């Protein structure tokens, strides 16, 4: 008949086998003496006898090795120690562990061995890392957005002779263009926005019939470049509706871009509108497009006030479009 001790042993064995924690007994000299069945499973150990007696420190490297040494020293002194760090399984798969190291005391209360309980927290660690990356990306985008808003406000309120209500309306329209760009960025991945989608969203209020043609391959813009492009497209679209090709029946705008051997070329070409004459004074739109757009996208942006219609030529590198 099984004794209570036999039942306790079976129960303890079942607990150790079912637990996904890696439970180890380590000698005071740092050698592995025992590893639970569940621990062998998560550590991908096929036969514990092949690693019995090996130094526990061999499992760790880098900063984690320093922590493991401190944990052993603490346990030998009769104290517990906890740390987190990466270590590979016996099969060579890198995992991230939460480790609790404690002394096993003898009848006199002195350490005679060391207990190590390691829990695989790889998925939790990866989630925390994704959170840190997303938080950093959000902070980066907010800084870009605030810098752009500051520039819009300063330029919109500087040297304008128009009435205050007109000035406020222009400022509101420009901010709404940025808001549209933010919507595109939110729908896209954290890596940036699709250029075609951005063009279509920003120019949607001006697209009546087939008067705006959009053509170009798939291109991803960083958040900074997307904001600058959105504002430039808003300025060009608004100007085309008020004074350019879209202000007259039969007027047309061609928006196109292409990649050629690492070079990126973007064109806004108006045709069929009123005769164009170069302005006497460069306003916010042309200044922003030529200076800010070119600078943000790491290239050159030029506006040609040709008699047959305004032409914007933006030339940069494909790599610059993804730079944050």
C-alpha positions as CSV (number, residue, x, y, z in Angstrom):
1,X,0.0,0.0,0.0
2,X,1.4,3.4,-1.0
3,X,2.5,5.5,2.0
4,X,1.7,9.2,2.4
5,X,5.4,9.8,1.5
6,X,4.9,8.0,-1.8
7,X,1.9,10.1,-2.6
8,X,3.8,13.3,-1.8
9,X,6.7,12.2,-4.1
10,X,4.3,11.4,-6.9
11,X,2.5,14.7,-6.4
12,X,5.8,16.6,-6.4
13,X,6.9,14.8,-9.6
14,X,3.7,15.6,-11.3
15,X,3.9,19.2,-10.4
16,X,7.5,19.5,-11.7
17,X,6.6,17.7,-14.9
18,X,3.6,19.8,-15.7
19,X,5.1,23.2,-14.8
20,X,6.5,25.2,-17.7
21,X,9.0,26.9,-15.3
22,X,12.6,25.6,-15.6
23,X,13.4,24.5,-12.1
24,X,17.0,23.7,-11.4
25,X,19.1,22.7,-8.5
26,X,22.7,24.1,-8.6
27,X,25.6,23.1,-6.5
28,X,27.4,25.8,-4.5
29,X,30.2,25.4,-7.0
30,X,27.8,26.5,-9.8
31,X,27.3,23.1,-11.4
32,X,23.9,21.8,-12.6
33,X,22.6,19.0,-10.4
34,X,18.9,18.7,-11.3
35,X,16.5,20.1,-13.9
36,X,12.8,19.5,-13.7
37,X,11.0,17.5,-16.5
38,X,9.0,20.6,-17.5
39,X,12.3,22.6,-17.4
40,X,13.9,20.2,-19.8
41,X,11.0,20.6,-22.1
42,X,11.1,24.4,-22.3
43,X,14.9,24.4,-22.4
44,X,14.7,21.8,-25.2
45,X,17.0,19.4,-23.4
46,X,16.8,15.9,-24.8
47,X,18.9,14.2,-22.1
48,X,19.8,16.0,-18.9
49,X,22.6,13.5,-18.2
50,X,24.5,15.1,-21.1
51,X,24.6,18.4,-19.2
52,X,24.6,17.3,-15.6
53,X,27.5,18.8,-13.8
54,X,28.0,21.6,-16.4
55,X,28.5,25.1,-15.1
56,X,25.2,27.0,-14.9
57,X,27.1,30.1,-16.0
58,X,27.6,28.6,-19.5
59,X,24.0,29.3,-20.2
60,X,24.5,33.0,-20.0
61,X,26.4,35.6,-21.9
62,X,27.0,39.4,-22.0
63,X,25.1,41.5,-19.4
64,X,23.1,38.4,-18.4
65,X,26.2,36.6,-17.3
66,X,27.1,39.4,-14.9
67,X,23.6,39.1,-13.5
68,X,23.9,35.3,-13.1
69,X,27.2,35.7,-11.3
70,X,25.6,38.2,-8.9
71,X,22.7,35.8,-8.4
72,X,25.0,32.9,-7.4
73,X,27.0,35.1,-5.1
74,X,23.8,36.2,-3.4
75,X,22.5,32.7,-3.0
76,X,25.8,31.5,-1.5
77,X,25.5,34.3,1.0
78,X,22.0,33.1,1.9
79,X,20.0,35.7,-0.1
80,X,17.6,35.6,-3.0
81,X,18.3,37.4,-6.3
82,X,16.1,38.0,-9.3
83,X,17.0,39.1,-12.9
84,X,15.8,39.0,-16.4
85,X,17.9,38.3,-19.5
86,X,18.3,36.3,-22.7
87,X,19.7,32.8,-22.9
88,X,19.6,30.1,-25.6
89,X,18.0,26.7,-25.2
90,X,19.9,23.5,-25.7
91,X,18.7,23.6,-29.3
92,X,20.1,27.1,-29.8
93,X,16.9,29.0,-29.8
94,X,17.2,32.4,-28.0
95,X,14.6,33.0,-25.3
96,X,14.1,35.7,-22.7
97,X,13.9,34.5,-19.1
98,X,12.7,35.8,-15.7
99,X,15.0,34.1,-13.2
100,X,14.6,33.8,-9.4
101,X,17.6,32.4,-7.6
102,X,17.4,31.4,-3.9
103,X,19.5,29.4,-1.4
104,X,18.5,25.9,-0.3
105,X,19.3,25.8,3.4
106,X,20.5,22.9,5.5
107,X,19.3,22.0,9.0
108,X,21.7,24.7,10.4
109,X,20.2,27.4,8.2
110,X,23.3,27.5,5.9
111,X,23.2,27.3,2.1
112,X,23.9,23.7,0.9
113,X,22.6,24.2,-2.7
114,X,21.0,26.8,-4.9
115,X,17.5,26.8,-6.4
116,X,16.9,28.5,-9.8
117,X,13.4,29.0,-11.2
118,X,13.4,30.4,-14.8
119,X,10.2,31.4,-16.6
120,X,10.1,31.9,-20.3
121,X,8.8,35.5,-20.9
122,X,9.9,35.8,-24.5
123,X,6.5,36.9,-25.7
124,X,6.0,39.4,-22.9
125,X,9.4,40.9,-23.5
126,X,8.7,41.1,-27.3
127,X,5.4,42.9,-26.5
128,X,7.2,45.4,-24.2
129,X,9.8,46.0,-26.9
130,X,7.0,46.7,-29.5
131,X,5.4,49.1,-27.0
132,X,8.7,51.0,-26.6
133,X,9.2,51.1,-30.4
134,X,5.6,52.4,-30.9
135,X,6.0,55.0,-28.1
136,X,9.2,56.2,-29.7
137,X,7.6,56.4,-33.1
138,X,4.6,58.3,-31.7
139,X,6.9,60.8,-30.0
140,X,8.9,61.2,-33.2
141,X,5.7,61.8,-35.3
142,X,4.4,64.3,-32.7
143,X,7.6,66.3,-32.9
144,X,7.5,66.4,-36.7
145,X,3.9,67.4,-36.6
146,X,4.4,70.2,-34.1
147,X,7.4,71.5,-36.1
148,X,5.3,71.6,-39.2
149,X,2.4,73.3,-37.5
150,X,4.8,75.9,-36.1
151,X,6.1,76.6,-39.5
152,X,2.6,76.9,-41.0
153,X,1.4,79.3,-38.3
154,X,4.5,81.5,-38.6
155,X,4.4,81.7,-42.4
156,X,0.6,82.2,-42.5
157,X,0.6,85.1,-40.1
158,X,3.8,86.8,-41.5
159,X,3.5,89.7,-43.9
160,X,-0.1,89.0,-45.0
161,X,-2.3,92.0,-46.2
162,X,-5.5,90.0,-46.4
163,X,-8.3,90.3,-43.8
164,X,-8.1,88.4,-40.6
165,X,-11.0,86.1,-41.4
166,X,-9.4,85.1,-44.7
167,X,-6.1,84.5,-43.0
168,X,-7.7,82.3,-40.4
169,X,-9.5,80.3,-43.1
170,X,-6.2,79.7,-44.9
171,X,-4.6,78.6,-41.7
172,X,-7.5,76.3,-41.0
173,X,-7.3,74.7,-44.4
174,X,-3.6,74.1,-44.1
175,X,-4.0,72.4,-40.7
176,X,-6.8,70.3,-42.2
177,X,-4.4,69.1,-44.9
178,X,-2.0,68.0,-42.2
179,X,-4.9,66.2,-40.4
180,X,-5.7,64.3,-43.6
181,X,-2.1,63.2,-43.8
182,X,-2.2,62.1,-40.2
183,X,-5.3,60.0,-41.0
184,X,-3.3,58.3,-43.7
185,X,-0.4,57.6,-41.4
186,X,-2.7,56.2,-38.7
187,X,-4.2,53.8,-41.3
188,X,-0.7,52.8,-42.5
189,X,1.9,50.9,-40.6
190,X,4.3,52.6,-38.3
191,X,6.8,52.6,-41.1
192,X,5.0,55.3,-43.0
193,X,2.3,56.2,-45.5
194,X,1.6,55.1,-49.1
195,X,2.2,58.0,-51.5
196,X,-0.8,57.2,-53.8
197,X,-3.2,57.0,-50.9
198,X,-1.8,60.3,-49.5
199,X,-2.3,62.0,-52.9
200,X,-5.8,60.7,-53.3
201,X,-6.9,61.7,-49.7
202,X,-5.4,65.3,-49.9
203,X,-6.7,66.0,-53.4
204,X,-10.1,64.4,-52.9
205,X,-11.9,67.8,-52.3
206,X,-10.6,69.0,-55.7
207,X,-11.2,65.9,-57.8
208,X,-14.3,66.6,-59.9
209,X,-14.7,64.3,-62.8
210,X,-11.4,63.2,-64.4
211,X,-9.6,66.5,-64.2
212,X,-6.8,65.2,-61.9
213,X,-4.8,62.2,-63.1
214,X,-2.7,60.3,-60.7
215,X,0.0,57.8,-61.8
216,X,3.0,56.2,-60.1
217,X,4.3,53.1,-58.5
218,X,3.9,52.1,-54.8
219,X,6.2,54.3,-52.7
220,X,6.3,54.5,-48.9
221,X,7.0,57.9,-47.2
222,X,8.2,58.4,-43.7
223,X,5.9,60.3,-41.4
224,X,8.0,63.5,-41.8
225,X,8.0,63.3,-45.6
226,X,4.3,62.4,-45.7
227,X,3.4,65.6,-43.7
228,X,5.5,67.8,-46.0
229,X,4.0,66.2,-49.1
230,X,0.5,66.5,-47.8
231,X,0.9,70.3,-47.2
232,X,2.5,70.8,-50.6
233,X,-0.3,68.9,-52.3
234,X,-2.9,71.0,-50.5
235,X,-1.2,74.2,-51.5
236,X,-1.0,73.1,-55.1
237,X,-4.6,71.9,-55.2
238,X,-6.0,75.0,-53.6
239,X,-4.0,77.3,-56.0
240,X,-5.1,75.2,-59.0
241,X,-8.8,75.6,-58.0
242,X,-8.6,79.4,-57.3
243,X,-6.2,80.6,-60.0
244,X,-4.8,77.7,-62.0
245,X,-5.9,74.8,-64.3
246,X,-8.9,73.8,-62.1
247,X,-10.4,77.3,-62.1
248,X,-11.5,76.9,-65.8
249,X,-13.4,74.3,-67.6
250,X,-11.1,72.1,-69.6
251,X,-8.2,72.5,-67.2
252,X,-6.3,69.5,-66.2
253,X,-3.6,68.4,-63.6
254,X,-1.3,65.4,-64.1
255,X,0.3,64.1,-60.9
256,X,3.0,61.5,-61.5
257,X,6.1,60.0,-60.0
258,X,8.6,57.3,-60.8
259,X,11.7,55.5,-59.4
260,X,14.8,55.1,-61.6
261,X,17.8,53.4,-60.1
262,X,17.4,54.8,-56.6
263,X,16.3,58.2,-57.9
264,X,12.8,59.5,-57.2
265,X,11.1,62.1,-59.5
266,X,7.7,63.7,-58.7
267,X,5.8,66.0,-61.1
268,X,2.7,68.2,-60.8
269,X,1.8,69.5,-64.2
270,X,-1.1,71.8,-64.9
271,X,-2.5,72.5,-68.4
272,X,-5.6,74.0,-70.0
273,X,-6.0,76.8,-67.4
274,X,-5.5,80.6,-67.6
275,X,-2.3,82.0,-68.9
276,X,0.3,81.9,-66.1
277,X,2.6,84.8,-65.2
278,X,5.3,84.6,-62.5
279,X,4.2,86.2,-59.3
280,X,5.9,89.4,-58.1
281,X,6.2,88.1,-54.6
282,X,6.6,84.5,-53.5
283,X,3.8,83.5,-51.1
284,X,3.7,80.8,-48.4
285,X,2.8,78.1,-50.8
286,X,5.7,78.5,-53.2
287,X,8.2,79.1,-50.3
288,X,7.0,76.0,-48.5
289,X,7.1,73.8,-51.5
290,X,10.6,74.9,-52.8
291,X,12.3,75.1,-49.4
292,X,10.5,72.9,-46.9
293,X,9.4,70.1,-49.2
294,X,12.8,69.9,-50.8
295,X,14.5,70.0,-47.5
296,X,12.2,67.4,-45.8
297,X,12.5,65.0,-48.7
298,X,16.3,65.5,-49.0
299,X,16.3,66.8,-52.5
300,X,15.3,69.8,-54.6
301,X,11.8,71.1,-55.4
302,X,11.3,73.7,-58.1
303,X,8.2,75.5,-59.3
304,X,8.1,76.7,-62.9
305,X,5.5,79.3,-63.7
306,X,5.3,78.4,-67.3
307,X,2.7,80.2,-69.4
308,X,0.8,77.0,-70.2
309,X,0.6,75.9,-66.6
310,X,2.4,75.5,-63.3
311,X,5.0,72.7,-63.1
312,X,6.4,71.4,-59.8
313,X,9.4,69.2,-60.1
314,X,10.7,67.3,-57.0
315,X,13.8,65.2,-57.3
316,X,15.4,63.2,-54.5
317,X,16.5,59.7,-53.7
318,X,14.3,56.8,-52.9
319,X,16.2,56.2,-49.7
320,X,15.5,59.8,-48.5
321,X,11.7,59.2,-48.7
322,X,12.0,56.7,-45.9
323,X,14.3,58.7,-43.6
324,X,12.6,59.9,-40.4
